[in-house]
Amino acid sequence: GPLSSTFPIENRNVPVPMQALKTHLDRTKSLPFVKRISDFHLLLLIARFLDVNADVPALAACVQAQATIPEGFQLLIESIASS
């Protein structure tokens, strides 16, 4: 499938720090943005900051189809990573 599994897995005892998102995005700069976020655990982390009923399904559909991520989502995700 289109998902990778390189992003840290969230654990009940040790939550994934936001720095992991920034590190992951920096490490994958050469890839198209859709490929950079095509990781199940990364999407779970991002879902904490998005509207689960509107934004998450739209973003997941882009990842599933490997379609271009709308610029607004890209800016939002990069902003989350920088916080």
PDB file of N, CA, C and O in Angstrom:
ATOM      1  N   GLY A   1       0.810  -1.178   0.000  1.00  0.00           N
ATOM      2  CA  GLY A   1       0.000   0.000   0.000  1.00  0.00           C
ATOM      3  C   GLY A   1       0.864   1.257   0.000  1.00  0.00           C
ATOM      4  O   GLY A   1       2.092   1.170  -0.015  1.00  0.00           O
ATOM      5  N   PRO A   2       0.242   2.393   0.017  1.00  0.00           N
ATOM      6  CA  PRO A   2       0.971   3.655  -0.054  1.00  0.00           C
ATOM      7  C   PRO A   2       1.598   4.101   1.271  1.00  0.00           C
ATOM      8  O   PRO A   2       2.368   5.061   1.290  1.00  0.00           O
ATOM      9  N   LEU A   3       1.280   3.416   2.380  1.00  0.00           N
ATOM     10  CA  LEU A   3       1.798   3.852   3.667  1.00  0.00           C
ATOM     11  C   LEU A   3       3.183   3.287   3.952  1.00  0.00           C
ATOM     12  O   LEU A   3       3.512   2.169   3.556  1.00  0.00           O
ATOM     13  N   SER A   4       3.983   4.086   4.646  1.00  0.00           N
ATOM     14  CA  SER A   4       5.285   3.611   5.112  1.00  0.00           C
ATOM     15  C   SER A   4       5.172   3.370   6.611  1.00  0.00           C
ATOM     16  O   SER A   4       4.109   3.562   7.201  1.00  0.00           O
ATOM     17  N   SER A   5       6.263   2.952   7.217  1.00  0.00           N
ATOM     18  CA  SER A   5       6.226   2.705   8.660  1.00  0.00           C
ATOM     19  C   SER A   5       7.529   3.138   9.321  1.00  0.00           C
ATOM     20  O   SER A   5       8.100   2.406  10.129  1.00  0.00           O
ATOM     21  N   THR A   6       7.992   4.331   8.972  1.00  0.00           N
ATOM     22  CA  THR A   6       9.249   4.818   9.531  1.00  0.00           C
ATOM     23  C   THR A   6       9.051   5.812  10.667  1.00  0.00           C
ATOM     24  O   THR A   6      10.003   6.114  11.386  1.00  0.00           O
ATOM     25  N   PHE A   7       7.841   6.325  10.844  1.00  0.00           N
ATOM     26  CA  PHE A   7       7.568   7.286  11.901  1.00  0.00           C
ATOM     27  C   PHE A   7       7.459   6.543  13.226  1.00  0.00           C
ATOM     28  O   PHE A   7       6.953   5.422  13.257  1.00  0.00           O
ATOM     29  N   PRO A   8       7.931   7.152  14.339  1.00  0.00           N
ATOM     30  CA  PRO A   8       7.853   6.474  15.645  1.00  0.00           C
ATOM     31  C   PRO A   8       6.417   6.094  16.010  1.00  0.00           C
ATOM     32  O   PRO A   8       5.473   6.834  15.734  1.00  0.00           O
ATOM     33  N   ILE A   9       6.279   4.945  16.623  1.00  0.00           N
ATOM     34  CA  ILE A   9       4.974   4.441  17.051  1.00  0.00           C
ATOM     35  C   ILE A   9       4.648   5.013  18.423  1.00  0.00           C
ATOM     36  O   ILE A   9       5.452   4.944  19.352  1.00  0.00           O
ATOM     37  N   GLU A  10       3.452   5.580  18.527  1.00  0.00           N
ATOM     38  CA  GLU A  10       3.023   6.140  19.818  1.00  0.00           C
ATOM     39  C   GLU A  10       2.753   4.992  20.786  1.00  0.00           C
ATOM     40  O   GLU A  10       2.187   3.962  20.421  1.00  0.00           O
ATOM     41  N   ASN A  11       3.167   5.198  22.006  1.00  0.00           N
ATOM     42  CA  ASN A  11       2.997   4.217  23.058  1.00  0.00           C
ATOM     43  C   ASN A  11       2.234   4.894  24.188  1.00  0.00           C
ATOM     44  O   ASN A  11       2.388   6.096  24.405  1.00  0.00           O
ATOM     45  N   ARG A  12       1.428   4.151  24.896  1.00  0.00           N
ATOM     46  CA  ARG A  12       0.665   4.743  26.008  1.00  0.00           C
ATOM     47  C   ARG A  12       1.584   5.351  27.059  1.00  0.00           C
ATOM     48  O   ARG A  12       1.239   6.353  27.684  1.00  0.00           O
ATOM     49  N   ASN A  13       2.737   4.755  27.252  1.00  0.00           N
ATOM     50  CA  ASN A  13       3.652   5.220  28.290  1.00  0.00           C
ATOM     51  C   ASN A  13       4.576   6.336  27.817  1.00  0.00           C
ATOM     52  O   ASN A  13       4.997   7.175  28.614  1.00  0.00           O
ATOM     53  N   VAL A  14       4.891   6.350  26.527  1.00  0.00           N
ATOM     54  CA  VAL A  14       5.832   7.326  25.984  1.00  0.00           C
ATOM     55  C   VAL A  14       5.231   7.947  24.723  1.00  0.00           C
ATOM     56  O   VAL A  14       5.344   7.371  23.640  1.00  0.00           O
ATOM     57  N   PRO A  15       4.595   9.113  24.849  1.00  0.00           N
ATOM     58  CA  PRO A  15       4.021   9.756  23.659  1.00  0.00           C
ATOM     59  C   PRO A  15       5.121  10.241  22.705  1.00  0.00           C
ATOM     60  O   PRO A  15       6.232  10.563  23.126  1.00  0.00           O
ATOM     61  N   VAL A  16       4.790  10.284  21.442  1.00  0.00           N
ATOM     62  CA  VAL A  16       5.735  10.763  20.429  1.00  0.00           C
ATOM     63  C   VAL A  16       5.856  12.281  20.561  1.00  0.00           C
ATOM     64  O   VAL A  16       4.843  12.980  20.536  1.00  0.00           O
ATOM     65  N   PRO A  17       7.080  12.801  20.701  1.00  0.00           N
ATOM     66  CA  PRO A  17       7.239  14.257  20.801  1.00  0.00           C
ATOM     67  C   PRO A  17       7.024  14.924  19.443  1.00  0.00           C
ATOM     68  O   PRO A  17       7.214  14.298  18.401  1.00  0.00           O
ATOM     69  N   MET A  18       6.631  16.183  19.461  1.00  0.00           N
ATOM     70  CA  MET A  18       6.410  16.908  18.211  1.00  0.00           C
ATOM     71  C   MET A  18       7.703  17.036  17.414  1.00  0.00           C
ATOM     72  O   MET A  18       7.663  17.175  16.191  1.00  0.00           O
ATOM     73  N   GLN A  19       8.838  16.989  18.085  1.00  0.00           N
ATOM     74  CA  GLN A  19      10.122  17.050  17.395  1.00  0.00           C
ATOM     75  C   GLN A  19      10.264  15.892  16.399  1.00  0.00           C
ATOM     76  O   GLN A  19      10.944  16.030  15.381  1.00  0.00           O
ATOM     77  N   ALA A  20       9.627  14.757  16.689  1.00  0.00           N
ATOM     78  CA  ALA A  20       9.684  13.607  15.779  1.00  0.00           C
ATOM     79  C   ALA A  20       9.044  13.950  14.433  1.00  0.00           C
ATOM     80  O   ALA A  20       9.516  13.504  13.387  1.00  0.00           O
ATOM     81  N   LEU A  21       7.978  14.736  14.458  1.00  0.00           N
ATOM     82  CA  LEU A  21       7.324  15.153  13.214  1.00  0.00           C
ATOM     83  C   LEU A  21       8.259  16.051  12.407  1.00  0.00           C
ATOM     84  O   LEU A  21       8.419  15.865  11.201  1.00  0.00           O
ATOM     85  N   LYS A  22       8.872  17.020  13.072  1.00  0.00           N
ATOM     86  CA  LYS A  22       9.801  17.914  12.390  1.00  0.00           C
ATOM     87  C   LYS A  22      10.981  17.136  11.827  1.00  0.00           C
ATOM     88  O   LYS A  22      11.382  17.361  10.685  1.00  0.00           O
ATOM     89  N   THR A  23      11.539  16.232  12.607  1.00  0.00           N
ATOM     90  CA  THR A  23      12.669  15.418  12.157  1.00  0.00           C
ATOM     91  C   THR A  23      12.286  14.580  10.943  1.00  0.00           C
ATOM     92  O   THR A  23      13.042  14.491   9.976  1.00  0.00           O
ATOM     93  N   HIS A  24      11.107  13.965  11.000  1.00  0.00           N
ATOM     94  CA  HIS A  24      10.641  13.130   9.887  1.00  0.00           C
ATOM     95  C   HIS A  24      10.468  13.958   8.613  1.00  0.00           C
ATOM     96  O   HIS A  24      10.899  13.551   7.534  1.00  0.00           O
ATOM     97  N   LEU A  25       9.829  15.131   8.750  1.00  0.00           N
ATOM     98  CA  LEU A  25       9.617  15.976   7.568  1.00  0.00           C
ATOM     99  C   LEU A  25      10.947  16.494   7.014  1.00  0.00           C
ATOM    100  O   LEU A  25      11.112  16.586   5.798  1.00  0.00           O
ATOM    101  N   ASP A  26      11.887  16.829   7.882  1.00  0.00           N
ATOM    102  CA  ASP A  26      13.205  17.285   7.421  1.00  0.00           C
ATOM    103  C   ASP A  26      13.958  16.162   6.718  1.00  0.00           C
ATOM    104  O   ASP A  26      14.620  16.392   5.706  1.00  0.00           O
ATOM    105  N   ARG A  27      13.858  14.958   7.251  1.00  0.00           N
ATOM    106  CA  ARG A  27      14.569  13.811   6.689  1.00  0.00           C
ATOM    107  C   ARG A  27      14.020  13.407   5.319  1.00  0.00           C
ATOM    108  O   ARG A  27      14.741  12.823   4.510  1.00  0.00           O
ATOM    109  N   THR A  28      12.766  13.712   5.061  1.00  0.00           N
ATOM    110  CA  THR A  28      12.128  13.290   3.806  1.00  0.00           C
ATOM    111  C   THR A  28      11.879  14.461   2.851  1.00  0.00           C
ATOM    112  O   THR A  28      10.997  14.382   1.995  1.00  0.00           O
ATOM    113  N   LYS A  29      12.642  15.536   2.987  1.00  0.00           N
ATOM    114  CA  LYS A  29      12.436  16.752   2.174  1.00  0.00           C
ATOM    115  C   LYS A  29      12.453  16.507   0.671  1.00  0.00           C
ATOM    116  O   LYS A  29      11.772  17.207  -0.077  1.00  0.00           O
ATOM    117  N   SER A  30      13.217  15.529   0.227  1.00  0.00           N
ATOM    118  CA  SER A  30      13.356  15.309  -1.208  1.00  0.00           C
ATOM    119  C   SER A  30      12.138  14.615  -1.828  1.00  0.00           C
ATOM    120  O   SER A  30      12.021  14.549  -3.052  1.00  0.00           O
ATOM    121  N   LEU A  31      11.245  14.105  -1.004  1.00  0.00           N
ATOM    122  CA  LEU A  31      10.064  13.393  -1.504  1.00  0.00           C
ATOM    123  C   LEU A  31       8.885  14.349  -1.690  1.00  0.00           C
ATOM    124  O   LEU A  31       8.839  15.401  -1.053  1.00  0.00           O
ATOM    125  N   PRO A  32       7.937  13.997  -2.554  1.00  0.00           N
ATOM    126  CA  PRO A  32       6.704  14.788  -2.646  1.00  0.00           C
ATOM    127  C   PRO A  32       6.004  14.778  -1.280  1.00  0.00           C
ATOM    128  O   PRO A  32       6.125  13.811  -0.528  1.00  0.00           O
ATOM    129  N   PHE A  33       5.279  15.842  -0.964  1.00  0.00           N
ATOM    130  CA  PHE A  33       4.694  15.969   0.363  1.00  0.00           C
ATOM    131  C   PHE A  33       3.776  14.800   0.705  1.00  0.00           C
ATOM    132  O   PHE A  33       3.752  14.356   1.853  1.00  0.00           O
ATOM    133  N   VAL A  34       3.030  14.301  -0.259  1.00  0.00           N
ATOM    134  CA  VAL A  34       2.128  13.176   0.010  1.00  0.00           C
ATOM    135  C   VAL A  34       2.923  11.961   0.479  1.00  0.00           C
ATOM    136  O   VAL A  34       2.469  11.235   1.363  1.00  0.00           O
ATOM    137  N   LYS A  35       4.092  11.729  -0.092  1.00  0.00           N
ATOM    138  CA  LYS A  35       4.942  10.609   0.340  1.00  0.00           C
ATOM    139  C   LYS A  35       5.496  10.868   1.733  1.00  0.00           C
ATOM    140  O   LYS A  35       5.659   9.937   2.521  1.00  0.00           O
ATOM    141  N   ARG A  36       5.784  12.121   2.038  1.00  0.00           N
ATOM    142  CA  ARG A  36       6.359  12.478   3.334  1.00  0.00           C
ATOM    143  C   ARG A  36       5.394  12.194   4.483  1.00  0.00           C
ATOM    144  O   ARG A  36       5.827  11.875   5.591  1.00  0.00           O
ATOM    145  N   ILE A  37       4.097  12.309   4.228  1.00  0.00           N
ATOM    146  CA  ILE A  37       3.122  12.083   5.293  1.00  0.00           C
ATOM    147  C   ILE A  37       2.400  10.746   5.179  1.00  0.00           C
ATOM    148  O   ILE A  37       1.458  10.487   5.928  1.00  0.00           O
ATOM    149  N   SER A  38       2.825   9.906   4.263  1.00  0.00           N
ATOM    150  CA  SER A  38       2.168   8.614   4.056  1.00  0.00           C
ATOM    151  C   SER A  38       2.666   7.574   5.057  1.00  0.00           C
ATOM    152  O   SER A  38       3.248   6.558   4.679  1.00  0.00           O
ATOM    153  N   ASP A  39       2.433   7.839   6.309  1.00  0.00           N
ATOM    154  CA  ASP A  39       2.811   6.927   7.387  1.00  0.00           C
ATOM    155  C   ASP A  39       1.659   6.896   8.383  1.00  0.00           C
ATOM    156  O   ASP A  39       1.207   7.939   8.856  1.00  0.00           O
ATOM    157  N   PHE A  40       1.195   5.706   8.693  1.00  0.00           N
ATOM    158  CA  PHE A  40       0.024   5.551   9.550  1.00  0.00           C
ATOM    159  C   PHE A  40       0.175   6.274  10.887  1.00  0.00           C
ATOM    160  O   PHE A  40      -0.730   6.995  11.308  1.00  0.00           O
ATOM    161  N   HIS A  41       1.305   6.087  11.551  1.00  0.00           N
ATOM    162  CA  HIS A  41       1.488   6.683  12.870  1.00  0.00           C
ATOM    163  C   HIS A  41       1.657   8.201  12.790  1.00  0.00           C
ATOM    164  O   HIS A  41       1.259   8.921  13.706  1.00  0.00           O
ATOM    165  N   LEU A  42       2.237   8.677  11.711  1.00  0.00           N
ATOM    166  CA  LEU A  42       2.321  10.124  11.503  1.00  0.00           C
ATOM    167  C   LEU A  42       0.919  10.699  11.326  1.00  0.00           C
ATOM    168  O   LEU A  42       0.605  11.752  11.881  1.00  0.00           O
ATOM    169  N   LEU A  43       0.081  10.017  10.563  1.00  0.00           N
ATOM    170  CA  LEU A  43      -1.293  10.481  10.362  1.00  0.00           C
ATOM    171  C   LEU A  43      -2.080  10.477  11.676  1.00  0.00           C
ATOM    172  O   LEU A  43      -2.903  11.362  11.912  1.00  0.00           O
ATOM    173  N   LEU A  44      -1.826   9.483  12.525  1.00  0.00           N
ATOM    174  CA  LEU A  44      -2.484   9.467  13.834  1.00  0.00           C
ATOM    175  C   LEU A  44      -2.079  10.678  14.666  1.00  0.00           C
ATOM    176  O   LEU A  44      -2.917  11.286  15.331  1.00  0.00           O
ATOM    177  N   LEU A  45      -0.809  11.024  14.631  1.00  0.00           N
ATOM    178  CA  LEU A  45      -0.335  12.194  15.377  1.00  0.00           C
ATOM    179  C   LEU A  45      -0.981  13.468  14.842  1.00  0.00           C
ATOM    180  O   LEU A  45      -1.461  14.296  15.617  1.00  0.00           O
ATOM    181  N   ILE A  46      -0.995  13.625  13.538  1.00  0.00           N
ATOM    182  CA  ILE A  46      -1.580  14.817  12.913  1.00  0.00           C
ATOM    183  C   ILE A  46      -3.077  14.904  13.198  1.00  0.00           C
ATOM    184  O   ILE A  46      -3.617  16.002  13.339  1.00  0.00           O
ATOM    185  N   ALA A  47      -3.748  13.761  13.284  1.00  0.00           N
ATOM    186  CA  ALA A  47      -5.199  13.738  13.511  1.00  0.00           C
ATOM    187  C   ALA A  47      -5.583  14.374  14.842  1.00  0.00           C
ATOM    188  O   ALA A  47      -6.725  14.801  15.011  1.00  0.00           O
ATOM    189  N   ARG A  48      -4.651  14.444  15.788  1.00  0.00           N
ATOM    190  CA  ARG A  48      -4.945  15.093  17.073  1.00  0.00           C
ATOM    191  C   ARG A  48      -5.185  16.593  16.905  1.00  0.00           C
ATOM    192  O   ARG A  48      -5.798  17.222  17.768  1.00  0.00           O
ATOM    193  N   PHE A  49      -4.706  17.169  15.799  1.00  0.00           N
ATOM    194  CA  PHE A  49      -4.781  18.611  15.588  1.00  0.00           C
ATOM    195  C   PHE A  49      -5.776  19.011  14.508  1.00  0.00           C
ATOM    196  O   PHE A  49      -6.002  20.201  14.288  1.00  0.00           O
ATOM    197  N   LEU A  50      -6.369  18.042  13.837  1.00  0.00           N
ATOM    198  CA  LEU A  50      -7.283  18.316  12.730  1.00  0.00           C
ATOM    199  C   LEU A  50      -8.706  17.940  13.090  1.00  0.00           C
ATOM    200  O   LEU A  50      -8.941  17.231  14.069  1.00  0.00           O
ATOM    201  N   ASP A  51      -9.647  18.412  12.305  1.00  0.00           N
ATOM    202  CA  ASP A  51     -11.049  18.044  12.463  1.00  0.00           C
ATOM    203  C   ASP A  51     -11.219  16.605  11.987  1.00  0.00           C
ATOM    204  O   ASP A  51     -11.024  16.304  10.809  1.00  0.00           O
ATOM    205  N   VAL A  52     -11.582  15.727  12.904  1.00  0.00           N
ATOM    206  CA  VAL A  52     -11.679  14.298  12.600  1.00  0.00           C
ATOM    207  C   VAL A  52     -12.779  14.000  11.588  1.00  0.00           C
ATOM    208  O   VAL A  52     -12.686  13.022  10.847  1.00  0.00           O
ATOM    209  N   ASN A  53     -13.805  14.819  11.547  1.00  0.00           N
ATOM    210  CA  ASN A  53     -14.923  14.558  10.634  1.00  0.00           C
ATOM    211  C   ASN A  53     -14.735  15.144   9.243  1.00  0.00           C
ATOM    212  O   ASN A  53     -15.367  14.682   8.294  1.00  0.00           O
ATOM    213  N   ALA A  54     -13.880  16.151   9.102  1.00  0.00           N
ATOM    214  CA  ALA A  54     -13.716  16.802   7.802  1.00  0.00           C
ATOM    215  C   ALA A  54     -12.285  16.696   7.284  1.00  0.00           C
ATOM    216  O   ALA A  54     -12.060  16.209   6.176  1.00  0.00           O
ATOM    217  N   ASP A  55     -11.330  17.145   8.073  1.00  0.00           N
ATOM    218  CA  ASP A  55      -9.940  17.223   7.603  1.00  0.00           C
ATOM    219  C   ASP A  55      -9.271  15.858   7.471  1.00  0.00           C
ATOM    220  O   ASP A  55      -8.607  15.581   6.472  1.00  0.00           O
ATOM    221  N   VAL A  56      -9.446  15.011   8.475  1.00  0.00           N
ATOM    222  CA  VAL A  56      -8.761  13.719   8.463  1.00  0.00           C
ATOM    223  C   VAL A  56      -9.203  12.852   7.276  1.00  0.00           C
ATOM    224  O   VAL A  56      -8.346  12.290   6.593  1.00  0.00           O
ATOM    225  N   PRO A  57     -10.510  12.724   7.006  1.00  0.00           N
ATOM    226  CA  PRO A  57     -10.905  11.931   5.831  1.00  0.00           C
ATOM    227  C   PRO A  57     -10.367  12.505   4.515  1.00  0.00           C
ATOM    228  O   PRO A  57      -9.979  11.746   3.627  1.00  0.00           O
ATOM    229  N   ALA A  58     -10.341  13.823   4.384  1.00  0.00           N
ATOM    230  CA  ALA A  58      -9.824  14.439   3.157  1.00  0.00           C
ATOM    231  C   ALA A  58      -8.336  14.167   3.000  1.00  0.00           C
ATOM    232  O   ALA A  58      -7.869  13.855   1.905  1.00  0.00           O
ATOM    233  N   LEU A  59      -7.595  14.285   4.089  1.00  0.00           N
ATOM    234  CA  LEU A  59      -6.161  14.032   4.056  1.00  0.00           C
ATOM    235  C   LEU A  59      -5.884  12.547   3.793  1.00  0.00           C
ATOM    236  O   LEU A  59      -4.993  12.205   3.017  1.00  0.00           O
ATOM    237  N   ALA A  60      -6.645  11.679   4.439  1.00  0.00           N
ATOM    238  CA  ALA A  60      -6.474  10.235   4.232  1.00  0.00           C
ATOM    239  C   ALA A  60      -6.784   9.843   2.788  1.00  0.00           C
ATOM    240  O   ALA A  60      -6.125   8.964   2.232  1.00  0.00           O
ATOM    241  N   ALA A  61      -7.773  10.482   2.181  1.00  0.00           N
ATOM    242  CA  ALA A  61      -8.108  10.193   0.782  1.00  0.00           C
ATOM    243  C   ALA A  61      -6.959  10.585  -0.139  1.00  0.00           C
ATOM    244  O   ALA A  61      -6.658   9.872  -1.096  1.00  0.00           O
ATOM    245  N   CYS A  62      -6.317  11.712   0.144  1.00  0.00           N
ATOM    246  CA  CYS A  62      -5.159  12.136  -0.655  1.00  0.00           C
ATOM    247  C   CYS A  62      -4.021  11.134  -0.515  1.00  0.00           C
ATOM    248  O   CYS A  62      -3.368  10.782  -1.497  1.00  0.00           O
ATOM    249  N   VAL A  63      -3.789  10.677   0.714  1.00  0.00           N
ATOM    250  CA  VAL A  63      -2.712   9.707   0.949  1.00  0.00           C
ATOM    251  C   VAL A  63      -3.040   8.388   0.250  1.00  0.00           C
ATOM    252  O   VAL A  63      -2.171   7.796  -0.389  1.00  0.00           O
ATOM    253  N   GLN A  64      -4.275   7.929   0.364  1.00  0.00           N
ATOM    254  CA  GLN A  64      -4.660   6.665  -0.261  1.00  0.00           C
ATOM    255  C   GLN A  64      -4.477   6.714  -1.773  1.00  0.00           C
ATOM    256  O   GLN A  64      -3.988   5.759  -2.377  1.00  0.00           O
ATOM    257  N   ALA A  65      -4.868   7.822  -2.374  1.00  0.00           N
ATOM    258  CA  ALA A  65      -4.762   7.965  -3.831  1.00  0.00           C
ATOM    259  C   ALA A  65      -3.389   8.467  -4.258  1.00  0.00           C
ATOM    260  O   ALA A  65      -3.093   8.530  -5.452  1.00  0.00           O
ATOM    261  N   GLN A  66      -2.541   8.828  -3.281  1.00  0.00           N
ATOM    262  CA  GLN A  66      -1.236   9.436  -3.540  1.00  0.00           C
ATOM    263  C   GLN A  66      -1.406  10.670  -4.421  1.00  0.00           C
ATOM    264  O   GLN A  66      -0.634  10.912  -5.349  1.00  0.00           O
ATOM    265  N   ALA A  67      -2.453  11.447  -4.095  1.00  0.00           N
ATOM    266  CA  ALA A  67      -2.775  12.686  -4.802  1.00  0.00           C
ATOM    267  C   ALA A  67      -2.085  13.859  -4.114  1.00  0.00           C
ATOM    268  O   ALA A  67      -1.624  13.738  -2.979  1.00  0.00           O
ATOM    269  N   THR A  68      -2.018  14.969  -4.792  1.00  0.00           N
ATOM    270  CA  THR A  68      -1.408  16.168  -4.238  1.00  0.00           C
ATOM    271  C   THR A  68      -2.162  16.617  -2.987  1.00  0.00           C
ATOM    272  O   THR A  68      -3.390  16.691  -2.977  1.00  0.00           O
ATOM    273  N   ILE A  69      -1.407  16.912  -1.944  1.00  0.00           N
ATOM    274  CA  ILE A  69      -1.975  17.402  -0.694  1.00  0.00           C
ATOM    275  C   ILE A  69      -2.297  18.882  -0.879  1.00  0.00           C
ATOM    276  O   ILE A  69      -1.431  19.640  -1.316  1.00  0.00           O
ATOM    277  N   PRO A  70      -3.523  19.317  -0.558  1.00  0.00           N
ATOM    278  CA  PRO A  70      -3.848  20.742  -0.673  1.00  0.00           C
ATOM    279  C   PRO A  70      -2.866  21.594   0.138  1.00  0.00           C
ATOM    280  O   PRO A  70      -2.425  21.193   1.215  1.00  0.00           O
ATOM    281  N   GLU A  71      -2.535  22.760  -0.388  1.00  0.00           N
ATOM    282  CA  GLU A  71      -1.533  23.630   0.221  1.00  0.00           C
ATOM    283  C   GLU A  71      -1.877  23.983   1.669  1.00  0.00           C
ATOM    284  O   GLU A  71      -0.982  24.098   2.507  1.00  0.00           O
ATOM    285  N   GLY A  72      -3.148  24.153   1.964  1.00  0.00           N
ATOM    286  CA  GLY A  72      -3.560  24.490   3.325  1.00  0.00           C
ATOM    287  C   GLY A  72      -3.165  23.409   4.323  1.00  0.00           C
ATOM    288  O   GLY A  72      -2.691  23.712   5.418  1.00  0.00           O
ATOM    289  N   PHE A  73      -3.361  22.149   3.944  1.00  0.00           N
ATOM    290  CA  PHE A  73      -2.949  21.043   4.811  1.00  0.00           C
ATOM    291  C   PHE A  73      -1.440  21.028   4.989  1.00  0.00           C
ATOM    292  O   PHE A  73      -0.938  20.827   6.095  1.00  0.00           O
ATOM    293  N   GLN A  74      -0.724  21.243   3.896  1.00  0.00           N
ATOM    294  CA  GLN A  74       0.734  21.230   3.963  1.00  0.00           C
ATOM    295  C   GLN A  74       1.234  22.326   4.919  1.00  0.00           C
ATOM    296  O   GLN A  74       2.104  22.076   5.754  1.00  0.00           O
ATOM    297  N   LEU A  75       0.688  23.520   4.793  1.00  0.00           N
ATOM    298  CA  LEU A  75       1.085  24.612   5.681  1.00  0.00           C
ATOM    299  C   LEU A  75       0.749  24.303   7.132  1.00  0.00           C
ATOM    300  O   LEU A  75       1.544  24.580   8.031  1.00  0.00           O
ATOM    301  N   LEU A  76      -0.412  23.737   7.357  1.00  0.00           N
ATOM    302  CA  LEU A  76      -0.833  23.400   8.709  1.00  0.00           C
ATOM    303  C   LEU A  76       0.076  22.333   9.324  1.00  0.00           C
ATOM    304  O   LEU A  76       0.483  22.460  10.478  1.00  0.00           O
ATOM    305  N   ILE A  77       0.390  21.301   8.574  1.00  0.00           N
ATOM    306  CA  ILE A  77       1.244  20.223   9.073  1.00  0.00           C
ATOM    307  C   ILE A  77       2.653  20.745   9.354  1.00  0.00           C
ATOM    308  O   ILE A  77       3.249  20.410  10.378  1.00  0.00           O
ATOM    309  N   GLU A  78       3.181  21.559   8.450  1.00  0.00           N
ATOM    310  CA  GLU A  78       4.502  22.123   8.691  1.00  0.00           C
ATOM    311  C   GLU A  78       4.500  23.060   9.894  1.00  0.00           C
ATOM    312  O   GLU A  78       5.488  23.143  10.624  1.00  0.00           O
ATOM    313  N   SER A  79       3.397  23.759  10.094  1.00  0.00           N
ATOM    314  CA  SER A  79       3.274  24.636  11.266  1.00  0.00           C
ATOM    315  C   SER A  79       3.220  23.807  12.555  1.00  0.00           C
ATOM    316  O   SER A  79       3.848  24.172  13.549  1.00  0.00           O
ATOM    317  N   ILE A  80       2.495  22.723  12.544  1.00  0.00           N
ATOM    318  CA  ILE A  80       2.421  21.823  13.708  1.00  0.00           C
ATOM    319  C   ILE A  80       3.824  21.295  14.020  1.00  0.00           C
ATOM    320  O   ILE A  80       4.223  21.223  15.182  1.00  0.00           O
ATOM    321  N   ALA A  81       4.554  20.934  12.989  1.00  0.00           N
ATOM    322  CA  ALA A  81       5.894  20.379  13.174  1.00  0.00           C
ATOM    323  C   ALA A  81       6.852  21.406  13.768  1.00  0.00           C
ATOM    324  O   ALA A  81       7.779  21.052  14.497  1.00  0.00           O
ATOM    325  N   SER A  82       6.626  22.662  13.456  1.00  0.00           N
ATOM    326  CA  SER A  82       7.525  23.722  13.937  1.00  0.00           C
ATOM    327  C   SER A  82       7.199  24.180  15.349  1.00  0.00           C
ATOM    328  O   SER A  82       7.987  24.897  15.966  1.00  0.00           O
ATOM    329  N   SER A  83       6.046  23.773  15.864  1.00  0.00           N
ATOM    330  CA  SER A  83       5.655  24.255  17.201  1.00  0.00           C
ATOM    331  C   SER A  83       6.335  23.488  18.308  1.00  0.00           C
ATOM    332  O   SER A  83       6.110  23.773  19.484  1.00  0.00           O
TER     333      SER A  83
END
